[in-house]
Amino acid sequence: MAVILDNFKIFFRQKNIFAKLIIINVLVFVIIRLVAVIFTLFKLGDWSLLQYLELPASFSQLAMKPWTVITYMFVHYEFLHILFNMLWLYWFGQIFISFFNEKQLFGVYLIGGICGAIFFILAYNIFPYFEDKMEQSALIGASAAVMAIVFAASFYKKDFRINLLFIGSIKIYYIALASLLIDMLAVTSLNAGGHIAHIGGALFGIGYASAFRKGKDLTAPLNKCIDWFVDLFKKKPKMQVKYQRRESDYEYNDRRNKNTQEIDLILDKIKKSGYESLTKEEKKRLFDAGK
């Protein structure tokens, strides 16, 4: 247990992107639960932050809060939900970073989450099975975003192996396929929306790995937009203007006379001892005067 805790301490001190993603998810989880506890203790009603952050399945509700396409993937309410999502992000995030960079990880997380949101909304508005549930259904959790990272890493390096307890060495490609099969079989379960979103994230991860092998980074446009937006808020160095006082006629003539005297001394030295007797500084001085 001590070794595991030490590993986590080292991990969070690294301040890499997937550590930041985990911290953001945990902070949002704590804030939401604390607000819920406070409202319950003071009997202030059923108000919850979730209603402003969760992704609704209904198009009419989504039109009122379009930002939820992004916010939902950072929101959890149950402890086990965030625990397993963050563990998967921790494990597969490290594998992902060994093949790609941190910007690409954030891009895959974000776009994978958006793809999961699209699959969720479309499924609930297309399939008759969800017709009666659509208005009351909403999606939260980082699962779709994490699945995109899992599948991007797994399909980019299909031969990469990890050791599992009681199983031994296994290719992460098989773990990814098994999780996708479970999601496909559970699209009519109580957590249908979550499993559908997983499929959307997984498909983006597969597409990302395939495109990257061909030399195309699907996260590049998004990361360029993020960099541009961040640059807007960066403090730009102030331009320093230095004013140089103009020389007087007396100062100019004095400087010119001194230069002439120095060159005359150098020329005299050449006459007596030859050009090779000059020092490096004297040769440079003579060259500058010649220009």
Backbone as a ProteinNet text record, in pm:
[ID]
protein_1_A
[PRIMARY]
MAVILDNFKIFFRQKNIFAKLIIINVLVFVIIRLVAVIFTLFKLGDWSLLQYLELPASFSQLAMKPWTVITYMFVHYEFLHILFNMLWLYWFGQIFISFFNEKQLFGVYLIGGICGAIFFILAYNIFPYFEDKMEQSALIGASAAVMAIVFAASFYKKDFRINLLFIGSIKIYYIALASLLIDMLAVTSLNAGGHIAHIGGALFGIGYASAFRKGKDLTAPLNKCIDWFVDLFKKKPKMQVKYQRRESDYEYNDRRNKNTQEIDLILDKIKKSGYESLTKEEKKRLFDAGK
[TERTIARY]
83.7	0	87.4	196.2	286.5	348.3	382.4	441.7	341.8	215	110	91.8	89.2	73.2	191.1	311	430.3	423.4	374.7	360.6	262.6	152	52.4	109.2	188.9	250.5	343.6	426.2	518.6	441	331.4	247.7	191.1	133.4	70.8	173.1	294.8	399.2	449.2	428.5	474.1	398.8	276.2	192.8	175.9	168.3	141.9	-8.1	-45.8	-182.6	-284.8	-253.3	-357	-366.6	-258.6	-268.5	-362.2	-350.2	-438.9	-584	-605.2	-741.7	-802.8	-722.7	-771.7	-804.2	-716.9	-738.6	-866.2	-887	-1008.8	-1132.9	-1132	-1246.7	-1275	-1170.4	-1186.2	-1239.3	-1185.3	-1231.3	-1378.3	-1418.2	-1559	-1648.4	-1604.2	-1679.9	-1698	-1591	-1597	-1689.1	-1679.1	-1763	-1910.8	-1942.2	-2082.9	-2139.4	-2060.9	-2109	-2120.5	-2026.2	-2032.7	-2156.2	-2184.6	-2303.6	-2429.6	-2433.6	-2549.2	-2567.1	-2456.4	-2462.1	-2513.6	-2461.7	-2503.4	-2651.9	-2699.7	-2841.9	-2930.6	-2882.1	-2959.5	-2965.2	-2852.4	-2846.1	-2935.8	-2940.1	-3019.6	-3159.7	-3192.1	-3324	-3357.9	-3264.6	-3281.4	-3344.7	-3389.6	-3455.2	-3367.3	-3409.7	-3340.7	-3244.8	-3211.4	-3123.9	-2988.9	-2934.9	-2805.6	-2729.4	-2598.7	-2513.6	-2523.4	-2563.8	-2570.7	-2659.3	-2767.6	-2861.8	-2799.9	-2689.9	-2623.2	-2502.6	-2461.9	-2340.9	-2364.8	-2473.3	-2500.9	-2553.8	-2530.6	-2570.1	-2708.3	-2807.8	-2942.9	-2953.6	-3040.2	-3062.2	-3154	-3238.1	-3335.8	-3270	-3299.4	-3245.8	-3294.6	-3419.9	-3475.8	-3404.9	-3373.1	-3299.6	-3153.8	-3097.1	-2958.1	-2942.5	-3042.3	-3036.2	-3027.5	-3080.9	-3077.3	-2942.6	-2866.4	-2735.6	-2636.6	-2595.9	-2506.6	-2368.1	-2326.9	-2193.9	-2180	-2292.6	-2288.5	-2224	-2211.1	-2139.6	-1995.5	-1941	-1805.7	-1805.7	-1891.9	-1885.8	-1918.9	-2006.3	-2050.3	-1934.6	-1829.1	-1718.4	-1622	-1651.8	-1573	-1656.7	-1775.5	-1871.9	-1899.9	-1892.4	-1929.5	-2007	-2092.2	-2167.3	-2145.8	-2124.7	-2101.3	-1951.3	-1908.7	-1766.2	-1705.5	-1773.9	-1719.3	-1708.2	-1801.3	-1799.2	-1670	-1639	-1517.7	-1392	-1398.3	-1281.4	-1236.8	-1329.8	-1292	-1253.3	-1322.4	-1285.5	-1145.4	-1113.1	-981.4	-870.3	-900.2	-801	-769	-871.2	-849.4	-770.8	-805.7	-733.3	-587.8	-564.4	-429	-346.2	-403.1	-329.7	-305.1	-413.4	-399.7	-344.8	-359.2	-298.7	-147.9	-89.4	56.4	101.4	20.8	52.8	42.7	-63.6	-85.8	32.1	78.8	189	318.3	332.7	454.1	455.1	339.7	330.5	304	233.1	192.8	237.5	200	236.1	115.6	137.6	32.7	-79.6	-44	-147.9	-241.6	-183.7	-265.4	-356	-307.2	-391.3	-511.6	-487	-598.3	-696	-642.1	-727.6	-814.3	-754.3	-830	-935.6	-899.8	-995.8	-1116.3	-1089.4	-1196.8	-1283	-1218.4	-1294.6	-1364.9	-1298.1	-1361.6	-1486.3	-1478.8	-1596	-1707.8	-1673.5	-1774.1	-1838.9	-1758.3	-1813.2	-1908.2	-1872.3	-1960.4	-2091.4	-2084.5	-2205.3	-2294.8	-2233.5	-2310.4	-2381.1	-2310.1	-2370.3	-2487.1	-2469.3	-2573.2	-2698.7	-2681.1	-2795.8	-2866.8	-2789.2	-2850.1	-2926.4	-2866.6	-2931.6	-3065.9	-3070	-3193.1	-3298.8	-3256.9	-3353.3	-3389.8	-3316	-3342.1	-3417.1	-3369	-3426.5	-3555.4	-3664.4	-3793.3	-3785.5	-3689.7	-3676.1	-3656.1	-3589.2	-3557.2	-3659	-3761.8	-3857.3	-3918.2	-3959.6	-4023.6	-3923.3	-3795.9	-3693.4	-3616.5	-3633.8	-3547.9	-3552	-3669.8	-3682.6	-3622.2	-3616.1	-3564.2	-3418.3	-3361.3	-3226.9	-3118.7	-3008.2	-2892.4	-2766.2	-2654.7	-2528.2	-2423	-2351.4	-2235.8	-2123.3	-2001.3	-1888.6	-1786	-1663.6	-1551.7	-1532.2	-1624.7	-1606	-1578.5	-1659	-1640.9	-1505.3	-1465.9	-1336.5	-1221.6	-1234.8	-1130.9	-1124.7	-1241.1	-1243.7	-1171.5	-1182.3	-1111.7	-961	-911.9	-768.7	-729.2	-812.9	-786.9	-774.4	-868.3	-870.1	-764.8	-733.5	-627.4	-494.1	-464.8	-340	-342	-455	-465.9	-456.7	-518.7	-519.1	-396.2	-324.9	-199.6	-87.7	-86.1	14.1	-58	-104.8	-184.1	-104.3	26.1	109.7	156.4	120.2	164	95.6	174	121.4	129.2	33.6	38.3	10.7	51.6	30	-92.7	-186.2	-307.1	-302.8	-355.7	-359.6	-442.6	-392	-455.9	-459.9	-426.2	-431.4	-291.4	-207.7	-72.4	-62.9	32.8	57.1	-52.8	-106.4	-212.6	-200.5	-236.3	-232.3	-345.2	-313.6	-417.9	-525	-490.4	-586.6	-704.6	-676.2	-782.9	-868.8	-806.7	-882	-979.6	-932	-1016.4	-1133.7	-1107.2	-1213.9	-1316.7	-1270.3	-1362	-1452.5	-1397.3	-1478.7	-1579.5	-1541	-1633.1	-1747.2	-1717.5	-1821.4	-1921.2	-1871	-1958.8	-2051.7	-1996.8	-2078.5	-2186.3	-2151.7	-2248.8	-2362.7	-2330.5	-2433.1	-2519.7	-2475.7	-2546.3	-2617.2	-2639.5	-2700.6	-2849.3	-2906.8	-3046.9	-3057.3	-2947.1	-2946.9	-2990.7	-2987.1	-3025.8	-2931.1	-2805.7	-2707.8	-2681.5	-2789.1	-2777.7	-2702	-2733.1	-2668.9	-2518.3	-2473	-2329.4	-2260.4	-2320.1	-2259.6	-2258.7	-2363.1	-2366.8	-2257	-2240.2	-2134	-1996.2	-1978.3	-1851.1	-1816.6	-1918.4	-1897	-1851.7	-1913.8	-1873	-1728.6	-1689.1	-1550.2	-1453.7	-1492.1	-1406.5	-1383.9	-1489.6	-1476.3	-1386	-1394.7	-1302.4	-1158.3	-1137.1	-1002.3	-945.6	-1028.4	-984.4	-951.1	-1039.4	-1015.5	-890.5	-865.2	-746.1	-619.4	-616.3	-498.1	-473.5	-581.3	-569.3	-516.7	-570.4	-527.7	-383.3	-344.5	-208.3	-105.2	-139.1	-46.7	-21.9	-120.6	-108.8	-48.6	-6.2	58.8	-34	-159	-254.8	-295.3	-281.4	-318.7	-455.5	-558.3	-694.5	-714.6	-622.4	-636.1	-566.5	-491.6	-411.8	-496.3	-609.3	-689.7	-740.4	-786.1	-835.3	-724	-607.9	-496.2	-446.8	-453.9	-416.4	-512.7	-642.3	-742.8	-721	-689.1	-663.7	-540.4	-433.7	-310.8	-337.3	-416.6	-449.2	-526.7	-622.7	-705.2	-620.8	-530.1	-443.6	-350.7	-300	-208.4	-274.2	-407	-478.1	-463.8	-449.9	-445.9	-304.5	-206.3	-68	-22.3	53.8	106.8	218.9	201	302.1	406	534	638.8	621.2	633.4	619.1	741.8	713.6	821.7	893.3	1022.7	1101.7	1165.7	1136.7	1191.4	1300.4	1421	1532.9	1564.1	1570.6	1601.3	1750.4	1817.2	1960.1	1981.1	2054.1	2078	2169.1	2135.5	2214.1	2347.1	2455.9	2587.7	2594.9	2667.1	2693.8	2810.2	2829.3	2939.5	3073.9	3085.1	3210.5	3240.9	3135.2	3153.2	3187.9	3122.9	3148.2	3293	3339	3475.1	3579.2	3548.2	3641.1	3652.9	3541.1	3540.7	3612.6	3590.2	3652.9	3805.3	3850.5	3995.2	4061.1	3992.7	4047.7	4058.9	3958.1	3960.1	4074.4	4092.2	4198.7	4336.5	4352.1	4479.7	4507.8	4402.3	4419.3	4460	4397.8	4429.8	4571.9	4611.9	4748	4851.3	4825	4917.8	4929.1	4816.1	4814.6	4893.1	4874.6	4947.4	5096.9	5134.9	5278	5338.6	5259.6	5307.9	5328.3	5238.4	5252.4	5380.6	5413.6	5534.8	5660.8	5658.4	5778.2	5793.8	5679.4	5690.8	5610.1	5533.1	5453.5	5313.1	5229.5	5088.3	5071.5	5157.1	5144.9	5170.8	5233.1	5262.5	5138.4	5029.1	4907.2	4834.8	4774	4690	4555.8	4478.4	4347.8	4256.4	4260.4	4176.5	4218.6	4350.4	4399.9	4361.4	4366.2	4325.6	4177.6	4096.5	3954.2	3927.1	4001.4	3984.7	4017.5	4122.6	4165.8	4062.9	4010.8	3909.7	3782.5	3738.6	3617.8	3637.7	3756.6	3785.3	3786.2	3833.9	3838	3697.3	3599	3461.9	3402.9
-121.3	0	126.5	123.1	238.8	269.3	162.1	179.2	245.1	201.3	258.8	406.9	441.4	582.1	666.2	610.9	682.3	706.8	606.6	620.6	731.6	737.9	841.8	980.5	990.3	1119.5	1166.4	1074.1	1107	1149.1	1077.3	1103.8	1245.5	1286.3	1417.7	1530.7	1501.6	1604.7	1631.9	1537.5	1553.9	1666.2	1691.5	1798.5	1783.3	1658.4	1639.6	1650.6	1642.4	1675.6	1577.9	1446.4	1356.4	1359.3	1404.7	1429.2	1546.9	1650.7	1766.6	1729	1641.3	1596.8	1523.7	1440.2	1367.8	1465.5	1562.1	1662	1741.6	1783	1858	1774.9	1648.8	1560.8	1541.9	1523	1502.5	1628.9	1744.2	1869.9	1896.2	1873.1	1892.5	1796.7	1672.5	1573	1619.4	1666	1710.8	1830.9	1927.3	2047.2	2012.2	1927	1887.8	1816.9	1725.9	1652.1	1742.2	1834.4	1926.4	2016.3	2067.4	2151.3	2070.9	1945.6	1859.7	1836.3	1814.4	1792.3	1916.8	2033.4	2159.9	2185.4	2165.7	2188.5	2089.6	1968.2	1867.7	1901.8	1940.3	1972.7	2090.8	2190.7	2310.2	2305.2	2189.1	2169.7	2282.1	2306.8	2415.6	2369.4	2244.7	2193.6	2095.3	2062.8	1962.1	2023	2151.9	2217.1	2147	2130	2062.6	2123.9	2125.5	2173.5	2084.5	1960.4	1865.2	1914.6	1981.4	2024.4	2124.2	2188.7	2283.9	2223.4	2104.1	2043.4	1914	1842.3	1715.1	1737.6	1641.2	1650.6	1590.4	1670.4	1616.1	1543.3	1444.6	1371.6	1447.8	1532.7	1608.5	1727.3	1744.1	1856.5	1990.2	1993.9	2118.6	2161.6	2066.4	2097.6	2132.8	2063.5	2089.1	2230.9	2279.2	2414.6	2519.9	2488.6	2582.4	2582	2473.2	2463.6	2385.1	2443.6	2374.1	2343.7	2418.8	2396.5	2258	2192.7	2062.1	1953.6	1980.9	1887.2	1872	1975	1971.6	1938.7	2005.9	1993.6	1853.7	1781.9	1652.1	1555.4	1568.6	1472.3	1497.5	1598.6	1626.1	1608.4	1552.3	1546.4	1401.9	1377.4	1248.4	1274.7	1180.8	1197.4	1080.7	961.7	843.6	817.8	776.6	756.6	647.8	533.7	424.2	463.5	548.4	594.2	671.5	768.9	847.1	765.2	674.8	593.1	510.5	436.9	350.3	431	541.8	625.3	682.4	730	788.8	684.1	564.4	457.2	420	410.3	380.9	493.7	618.4	732.1	730.3	694.8	688	579.8	460.8	349.1	371.3	394.9	405.5	541.3	643.4	772.3	761.6	685.7	665.7	588.3	489.4	414.6	506.5	587.3	679.8	775.7	830.6	927.4	865.8	735.7	671.1	665.8	685.8	685	824.3	906.1	1039.1	1144.1	1270.4	1375.3	1419.8	1511.8	1552	1629.9	1713.2	1787.8	1692.6	1589	1491.1	1415.8	1387.5	1319.8	1405.5	1534.8	1624.2	1635.7	1642.8	1650.3	1526.9	1409.2	1283.9	1276	1317.6	1319	1405.6	1525.8	1621.7	1579	1544.6	1506.2	1372.5	1280.2	1151.5	1171.4	1263.6	1295.1	1355.5	1441.5	1502.7	1397.1	1305.9	1196.2	1109.7	1083.5	1008.1	1081.5	1213.8	1295.7	1287.6	1295.5	1288.7	1154.2	1046.1	912.5	900.3	951.4	946.4	1021.4	1142.8	1225	1164.3	1121.7	1064	935.6	849.2	722.5	745.5	840.6	866.4	936.3	998	1065.3	984	876.7	794.6	666.3	594.2	462.9	475.5	411.3	417	367	278.1	221.1	330	439.6	546.1	660.9	648.8	759.3	805.3	711.4	747	795	766.4	799.6	927.3	977.4	1084	1210.1	1259.5	1386	1380.3	1262.1	1249	1200.9	1176.2	1117.9	1223.5	1202	1291	1207.9	1262.3	1188.7	1265.9	1194.6	1251.3	1147.7	1194.8	1102.5	1115.4	1078.2	1087.6	959.9	866.2	733.8	739	815.2	820.5	880.1	985.5	1048.9	953.3	880.5	784.5	668.8	624.4	514.9	554.6	681.8	728.5	713.2	744.9	730.1	582.7	499.5	355.2	296.2	329.2	269.4	330.6	457.8	518.6	449.6	427.9	360.3	213.9	147.3	3.8	-28.1	53.3	26.2	82.4	172	220.6	119.4	58.9	-42.8	-169.1	-245.9	-364.4	-472.4	-470.1	-572.9	-533.7	-414.1	-370.1	-454.2	-502.1	-592.2	-530.3	-570.1	-535.1	-661.6	-659.7	-775.3	-752.8	-847	-840.7	-948.2	-915.4	-1009.8	-1132.3	-1250.1	-1379.4	-1416.9	-1323.3	-1351.5	-1354.6	-1262.7	-1254.1	-1153.6	-1174.3	-1081.3	-1090.7	-975.4	-972.4	-844.7	-851.4	-735.2	-639.2	-508.8	-411.3	-406	-449.3	-456.9	-546.6	-659.3	-751.8	-693.7	-617	-551.8	-450.9	-375.1	-275.3	-341.7	-448.6	-518.6	-577.9	-632.6	-690.7	-582.5	-466.4	-357.9	-306.9	-302.2	-258.8	-357.9	-486.4	-589.7	-577.7	-553.8	-537.3	-417.5	-308.1	-188.7	-214.2	-285.8	-313.5	-402.2	-493.9	-582.8	-514.1	-397.2	-330.2	-202.1	-182.9	-58.2	-47.3	-153.8	-146	-165.7	-151.4	-169.5	-41.2	-41.6	77.8	194.2	163.9	268	270.9	264.2	257.7	377	496.6	617.1	614.8	567	559.2	464.4	347.7	248.3	296.3	367.1	422.2	526.8	611.8	713.2	647.5	536	463.3	423.8	377.6	332.7	449.6	566	683.8	721.9	720.4	750.6	647.4	519.8	411.7	423.3	452.4	464.6	580.7	690.2	800.3	758.1	685.6	638.5	550.3	461.9	374.7	459	555.8	643.3	727.1	771.8	852.7	771.6	648.4	563.1	533.3	505.2	474.3	594.6	713	834.6	869.7	848.1	883.7	796.7	671.6	584.1	636.1	706	761.4	901.3	947.2	1076.8	1193.8	1166.1	1274	1274.6	1389.8	1406.2	1474.5	1401.4	1455.1	1559	1565.8	1664.2	1796.1	1800.6	1920.1	2047.5	2047.2	2169.7	2219.1	2125.1	2163.4	2223.3	2160.4	2209.7	2346	2371.3	2502.8	2609.7	2575.9	2669.4	2697.8	2591.7	2608.3	2694.4	2670	2748.6	2896.1	2921	3058.9	3127.5	3052.8	3108.8	3138.4	3047.3	3065.8	3184.1	3200.6	3310.7	3447.4	3451.9	3579	3632.2	3540	3579.1	3584.7	3553.3	3561	3705.6	3742.2	3877.6	3893.7	3992.1	4017.9	4115.3	4091.7	4182	4323.1	4420.3	4559.4	4603.2	4677.9	4726.9	4841.8	4828.6	4932.8	5021.8	5149.2	5245.1	5325.5	5321.6	5395.3	5515.7	5628.2	5750.7	5783.8	5802.2	5831.7	5981.5	6045.1	6188	6214.2	6315.5	6349.8	6413.6	6375.2	6430	6579.1	6650.6	6790.4	6794.9	6909	6924.7	6904.3	6952.2	6938.4	6790.7	6712.2	6569.9	6491	6526.7	6455.5	6476	6600.5	6631.1	6566.1	6562	6500.8	6350.6	6286.9	6142.3	6112.6	6195.7	6174.9	6189.2	6287.2	6308.6	6190.3	6137.5	6022.5	5901.7	5879.4	5766.5	5781.9	5904.1	5931.1	5904.3	5946.4	5924.2	5775.3	5697.6	5552.7	5485.9	5524.8	5465.1	5503	5626.6	5669.3	5587.1	5558.6	5478	5335.7	5281.8	5145.7	5143.8	5246.4	5252.4	5266.9	5344.3	5358.7	5225.2	5148.8	5018.4	4923.5	4931.9	4847.1	4882.3	5014.3	5057.9	5005.6	5004	4964.3	4812.7	4741.7	4597.7	4507.4	4563.7	4481.9	4454	4411.9	4388.9	4278.1	4176.1	4061.4	4097.6	4213.8	4254.4	4310.1	4334.3	4390.1	4286.6	4334.1	4246.5	4224.5	4130.5	4101.1	4223.4	4294.4	4412.9	4524.1	4539.6	4642.9	4612.9	4484.5	4445.6	4474.1	4443.9	4469.6	4619.9	4697.4	4842.5	4900.1	4848.7	4894.3	4854.1	4732.7	4684.1	4769.4	4800.8	4882.7	5022.6	5074.5	5208.9	5208.7	5099.1	5086.6	5083.4	5024.9	5022.4	5162.4
0	0	0	77.7	84.6	-51.8	-125.6	-258.5	-352.6	-344	-429.6	-399.1	-270.2	-231.4	-278.9	-269.7	-317	-467.5	-541	-686.4	-721.5	-645.5	-670.6	-639.6	-532.4	-497.5	-608.5	-658.7	-767	-891.1	-917.5	-1034.3	-1031.2	-918.1	-910.3	-907.2	-864.6	-866.5	-1007.9	-1099.1	-1236.3	-1308.5	-1268.7	-1325.7	-1476.4	-1525	-1666.3	-1693.5	-1818.8	-1857.2	-1800.9	-1799.7	-1749.9	-1598	-1530.6	-1386.1	-1362	-1445.6	-1433.6	-1461.2	-1559.2	-1589.9	-1471.2	-1406.8	-1288.7	-1176.3	-1154.4	-1048.2	-1074.3	-1200.2	-1234.5	-1206.8	-1249.5	-1227.1	-1078.8	-1000.6	-856.3	-789.5	-826.9	-768	-798.8	-922.8	-960.4	-881.2	-865.8	-788.2	-643.8	-581.1	-441.3	-425.9	-517.5	-509.5	-522.8	-619.4	-640.8	-518.1	-461.1	-343.8	-221.5	-204.4	-90.5	-98.7	-218.4	-237	-205.5	-249.9	-222.6	-72.7	-2.4	142.9	214.4	176.4	239.7	219	98.1	69.1	144.7	162.5	236.3	385	441.7	584.9	621.3	534.9	562.7	500.5	442.2	380.3	282.5	191.8	95.1	-35.6	-38.9	-159.1	-235.1	-355.6	-437	-539	-521.9	-619.7	-623	-744.7	-761	-876.9	-862.9	-971.8	-1095	-1074	-1185.2	-1298.2	-1265.1	-1368.3	-1465.8	-1425.6	-1513.4	-1584.7	-1544.5	-1598.9	-1675.5	-1646.2	-1713.1	-1854	-1941.6	-2082.2	-2102.3	-2142.8	-2163.9	-2297.1	-2303.3	-2428.4	-2522.9	-2467.3	-2545.6	-2615.7	-2744.2	-2820	-2764.7	-2721.7	-2669.6	-2540.5	-2454.3	-2331.4	-2361.9	-2459.6	-2497.4	-2553.1	-2624.8	-2680.5	-2571.1	-2450.7	-2338.7	-2265.6	-2279.6	-2212.9	-2300.4	-2412.7	-2507.1	-2450.8	-2346.6	-2287	-2222.9	-2198.7	-2132.4	-2219.4	-2350.6	-2438.8	-2391.5	-2326.4	-2272	-2122.8	-2046.1	-1899.8	-1849	-1920.2	-1869.2	-1848.2	-1931	-1925.7	-1810.2	-1728.2	-1608.3	-1481.7	-1497.2	-1386.7	-1343.6	-1212.8	-1153.2	-1023.6	-989.3	-863.9	-767.6	-821.7	-738.4	-725.2	-606.2	-578.8	-667.5	-681.8	-762.6	-909.5	-953.5	-1092.2	-1121.6	-1038.1	-1060.7	-1032	-936.5	-903.3	-1022.6	-1083.5	-1195.5	-1319.6	-1343.6	-1458.1	-1443.3	-1324.4	-1302.2	-1301.1	-1253.4	-1258.3	-1403	-1485.7	-1629.6	-1695.9	-1660.6	-1716.8	-1671.3	-1545.6	-1490.4	-1560.6	-1574.8	-1634.7	-1784.5	-1857.3	-2002.6	-2045	-1959.3	-1990.4	-1998.1	-1907.1	-1907.9	-2032.1	-2072.6	-2194.6	-2316.2	-2319.4	-2431	-2446.3	-2333.6	-2335.8	-2389.5	-2378.1	-2428.9	-2582.4	-2646.1	-2791.9	-2850.3	-2774.9	-2822.8	-2721.7	-2744.9	-2649.8	-2567.7	-2474	-2380.5	-2447.9	-2544.6	-2616.7	-2689.9	-2747.6	-2818.4	-2722.4	-2602.2	-2502.4	-2466.3	-2441.7	-2407.6	-2524.7	-2646.8	-2764.4	-2781	-2761.9	-2772.7	-2662.5	-2541.4	-2429.5	-2464.6	-2514.3	-2541.1	-2660.1	-2771.2	-2890.3	-2869.1	-2797.8	-2766.3	-2682.2	-2584.4	-2503.2	-2585.1	-2680.9	-2768	-2857.1	-2909.4	-2991.6	-2909.1	-2783.7	-2695.3	-2673.8	-2658.6	-2640.8	-2764.5	-2882.2	-3007.4	-3021.2	-2991.7	-2999.8	-2902.3	-2781.9	-2679.1	-2724.3	-2771.4	-2812.5	-2932.8	-3032.8	-3152.7	-3121.7	-3038.8	-3004.6	-2936.2	-2842.7	-2769	-2853.4	-2963.3	-3050.8	-3174.7	-3200.7	-3318.9	-3284.7	-3183.1	-3152.8	-3071.8	-3118.8	-3048.1	-2903.6	-2875.3	-2741.2	-2635.2	-2673.6	-2577.7	-2579	-2658.2	-2675.7	-2543.6	-2459.9	-2332.6	-2228.1	-2248.7	-2148.9	-2183.2	-2305.6	-2355.2	-2269.7	-2235	-2163	-2022.7	-1963.8	-1827.1	-1824.1	-1941	-1945.5	-1961.2	-1891.3	-1899.3	-1879.2	-1925.8	-1923.4	-1844.1	-1757.2	-1687.6	-1687	-1665.1	-1651.6	-1763	-1729.9	-1823.9	-1904.6	-1892.2	-1952.8	-2102.1	-2176.8	-2322.1	-2358.3	-2287.6	-2312.2	-2280.3	-2170.4	-2131	-2229.5	-2277.1	-2374.7	-2502.8	-2540.9	-2660.2	-2641.8	-2523.5	-2493.3	-2492.4	-2429.9	-2423.5	-2563.2	-2650.7	-2784.7	-2876.5	-2857.7	-2938.5	-2910.7	-2782.9	-2745.8	-2788.4	-2765.8	-2793.9	-2942.2	-3026.5	-3169.8	-3240.6	-3173.2	-3231.3	-3207.6	-3089.2	-3056.7	-3010.4	-3104.6	-3072.1	-2999.8	-3014.1	-2950.9	-2810.5	-2766.4	-2634	-2525.8	-2430.2	-2327.1	-2187.8	-2102.9	-1961.3	-1881.1	-1756.1	-1669.2	-1580.7	-1585.6	-1504.4	-1396.5	-1280.1	-1169	-1206.8	-1178.2	-1204.7	-1353.7	-1442	-1585.8	-1645.5	-1601.9	-1655.5	-1767.8	-1857.9	-1966.9	-2072.3	-2110.7	-2210.9	-2293.2	-2420.8	-2507.6	-2470.4	-2465.6	-2431.4	-2540	-2658.7	-2769.5	-2733	-2664.2	-2624.9	-2512.6	-2422.9	-2315.2	-2374.2	-2472.7	-2537.8	-2609	-2681.6	-2754.1	-2658.8	-2547.2	-2448.7	-2389.1	-2358.7	-2302.9	-2405.2	-2532.2	-2637.9	-2654	-2646.1	-2657.2	-2542.7	-2421.4	-2304.5	-2324.5	-2376.6	-2400.2	-2504.6	-2609.7	-2716.4	-2666.6	-2575.4	-2520.7	-2416.1	-2367.5	-2258.1	-2301.1	-2431.6	-2479.3	-2444.5	-2391	-2346.8	-2195.3	-2125.6	-1980.1	-1910.6	-1776.6	-1700.9	-1729.1	-1759	-1791.7	-1942.1	-2018.7	-2164.4	-2220.9	-2170.6	-2221.7	-2205.6	-2090.1	-2065	-2160.8	-2184.2	-2273.4	-2418.1	-2458.5	-2594.5	-2611.8	-2510.7	-2515.6	-2522.4	-2451.2	-2455.4	-2598.8	-2672	-2809.7	-2897	-2876.5	-2952	-2925.6	-2797.9	-2763.2	-2818.6	-2810.1	-2859.8	-3009.9	-3085.4	-3230.7	-3269.6	-3193.1	-3223.3	-3194.4	-3084.3	-3052.1	-3161.6	-3216.8	-3326.5	-3449.8	-3479.5	-3594.5	-3577.8	-3455.8	-3430.2	-3454.5	-3402	-3419	-3566.2	-3640.6	-3783.5	-3861.4	-3831.1	-3901.4	-3866.9	-3741.2	-3698.5	-3769.2	-3793.8	-3867.4	-4009	-4061.4	-4197.3	-4196.7	-4078.6	-4068.8	-4042.2	-4004.4	-3979.4	-3832.8	-3768	-3627.4	-3620.1	-3582.6	-3579.5	-3470.1	-3374.2	-3266.6	-3298.9	-3408.5	-3440.6	-3453.5	-3527.7	-3538.8	-3403.4	-3319.2	-3186.9	-3102.6	-3103.3	-3022	-3070.1	-3199.7	-3251.7	-3201.2	-3199.2	-3147.5	-2999.1	-2923.4	-2779.5	-2756.1	-2833.4	-2820	-2851.7	-2957	-2994.3	-2882.8	-2824.3	-2717.6	-2593.8	-2559.7	-2442.6	-2463.4	-2586.5	-2616.2	-2597.3	-2612.3	-2594.6	-2452.2	-2356.5	-2215.8	-2159.5	-2243.1	-2198.2	-2197.7	-2095.7	-2089	-2190.8	-2277.5	-2378.1	-2322.2	-2349.6	-2297.2	-2351.4	-2261.8	-2302.4	-2383.3	-2490	-2574	-2502	-2490.6	-2425.5	-2531.1	-2522.4	-2618.1	-2548.4	-2601.5	-2544.9	-2634.6	-2574	-2647.7	-2632.1	-2743.9	-2740.9	-2768.1	-2679.4	-2694.6	-2815.2	-2892.3	-3010.8	-2968.9	-3040.1	-3009.8	-3046.1	-2963.2	-2997.9	-3096.5	-3161.3	-3257.1	-3188.5	-3066.5	-2991.7	-2965.6	-2920	-2889.6	-3014.7	-3126.4	-3252.5	-3298.3	-3294.9	-3339.8	-3249	-3118.4	-3023.6	-3049.5	-3073.6	-3100.6	-3231.3	-3330.8	-3461.6	-3452.5	-3375.9	-3360.1	-3289.6	-3188	-3114.9	-3206.8	-3291.7	-3384.8	-3485.4	-3532.3	-3629.7	-3568.9	-3443.5	-3374.6	-3356.7	-3322.7	-3303.9	-3434.2	-3544.5	-3674.4	-3716.5	-3688.7	-3722.5	-3647.6	-3520	-3440.2	-3495.1	-3539.8	-3596.7	-3727.3	-3811	-3938.3	-3916.6	-3815.8	-3782.5	-3739.8	-3664	-3617.4	-3734.8	-3836	-3954.9	-4029.3	-4039.5	-4109.9	-4042.9	-3909.3	-3834.1	-3825.3	-3795.3	-3764.6	-3858.6	-3948.6	-4039.9	-3985.5	-4079.7	-4044.3	-3939.9	-3944	-3854.1	-3708.9	-3686.8	-3548.4	-3477	-3553.1	-3493	-3407.4	-3303.4	-3220.7	-3291.3	-3239.9	-3297.9	-3292	-3178.1	-3160.6	-3258.2	-3279.6	-3371.3	-3515.8	-3553.8	-3689	-3711.2	-3608.7	-3618.8	-3628.8	-3550.3	-3550.3	-3687.4	-3747.9	-3879.2	-3987.1	-3974.2	-4068.6	-4062.6	-3939.9	-3922.3	-3978.5	-3959.1	-4012.2	-4164.3	-4224.3	-4368.8	-4430.7	-4356.3	-4406.5	-4410.2
[MASK]
+++++++++++++++++++++++++++++++++++++++++++++++++++++++++++++++++++++++++++++++++++++++++++++++++++++++++++++++++++++++++++++++++++++++++++++++++++++++++++++++++++++++++++++++++++++++++++++++++++++++++++++++++++++++++++++++++++++++++++++++++++++++++++++++++++++++++++++++++++++++++++++++++++

